[in-house]
């Protein structure tokens, strides 16, 4: 068991193409610019990138997003817990990159942890299969999505790779105002882009007409999976359906990176029957994006819950109370 350097962690992940984007060294470095510190541990074929969030009074919250990597998690926990205690963690949150429910062996590995439903990452997503050629992807789409994708081409929309963060910032602000969600400062997006760009694992794609940006997205590729994390569109020219062609071209880019899965990243955490019954009448939270994402013909996947290991019970209860209070105030 050892703490790995950045280069050692990169080498460790080279052997594990199924590792999640949020377990990469670049993601850890990205979060280090926003009050987190990354520590990486490995024991044989199993490892984890732990992110420590700085809290008042020298305390921290420890977080393993979409990990650990590999199997036999139990063998990793002693060193993980020791590292968390050394960093004065109130608790450790683990959100495995596994579908719900965990298998029997994984459930045993999580003994001593408290399952929690209010995960940091969205529990439910849509995964699009990129095997086959683009015509196969189109055939799997819902009819309206397929039609809109082709319509965008007929209406002179084209998709290009861009480096125009000024345009991206304008579109993000427009989208945030229209859809009622908060937008990070542009430096946030520039930072994550710069860290993944050197390895060719990110692209900023722009749907445009007559050289005017209509929609943009940032897509990431790591191992066998691509991830759509950030996207925005203008209020004008929406009849040209730029967002549909933009997603289709992001899938093409992902396939060029040898990805087999395109992760649309985040839909409401509800059974598929409920999603299908309500997507036309609800627009709150992630419901607004579900109506769009469902059309691309992917499979709905629900991740297992989060798991907390508590080191300081009293402070943990206080932390949970404060978080629930904050969510209640936001909802109100």
C-alpha positions, 0 to 999 in steps of 0.5 A: 500500500502506498501513496502515489505520485501524479505520474504513478497514478497515471500509469496505474490508470493506463491498465484500467480503461474502465476507470471513471473520468472523476478518478483521473489525475487531471480531475484531481488537479482541477479540483485542487483549484477549488478548495480540494486536495487530491491524495491517491492510494493503491494496493495491487490492482485496487486504488482510489483518488481521495479528494479532501475538501477544506472546512473551518477549524482545520477539518476536512470532508473526504470524498472518493467520486466514482471509485474506488478503481478495481475490485477488493475495495476492503483491502484499500480501506485501512490505508484510506481511513488512516489517510482520512484521519491524518487529514482530520476528516469528519467523514468519508463519502464514497460514490462507487462507479457501480450500478444499483444495487451492488453485488454481494461482494461489493456490499460486503466491502461496504460494511461499516459504511452508512448508505446515503441517497443524496449523492454529490454526483447525479445518481441516474444518467443515460448511456448511449452505445457508440458501437457501430457507425453513426447510421446505427446511432441514428437508428436507435434515436427516437424519431423526433431526435433523428429528424431534428439532427438531420434538420439542423444540417439542412438548415446550414448548421455546422459543428466545429471544434472551438477555443472561443471561451468568450462565446462559451461564457455568453451562451452559458449565461444565456442558458443559466438565465433561461433555465434557472441554474447557476453558472460557474465563472468562465475560469472554472471551464477554462481550467478543466479544459486546459488540464485535459486538452494536453492529452487530447481528452477534451473538446469544446464543440460549437454549432454555428450558422454563418459563423455565429455560435448557436450552441456549444458543449464540452465533451471529455473522453477517458478510456472507453467512455465519453462524458457530456458535462457542460453545454449551452445554447442561444435563445436565437435560431433555436428553430435550426435545432443546433443542440441536436446536431451538436450532440451527434457530432460530440458522439462522432468525436467520442468514437474517434477517441475509441470510446464505446459509451457516451454518458449524457450525465444526469437525469432525474432520479426516478423510475423510467415509468415515472420519467416517461409519464411526466417528462412533458409536464415537468421542467424543474431540476433535471426534468428539463434536460431529460426531455432532450436527452431521452431522444438519443436512444441510450440506456437509463442507468442508476448508480448505487447510493453514496456511502459515508464512513464517519470518523467524528459522529457529532460533527458529522450529524452537525454537517448533515443537518447544515446540508439538509438546511441549506437544501431546504432553503434553496428549495424554498 
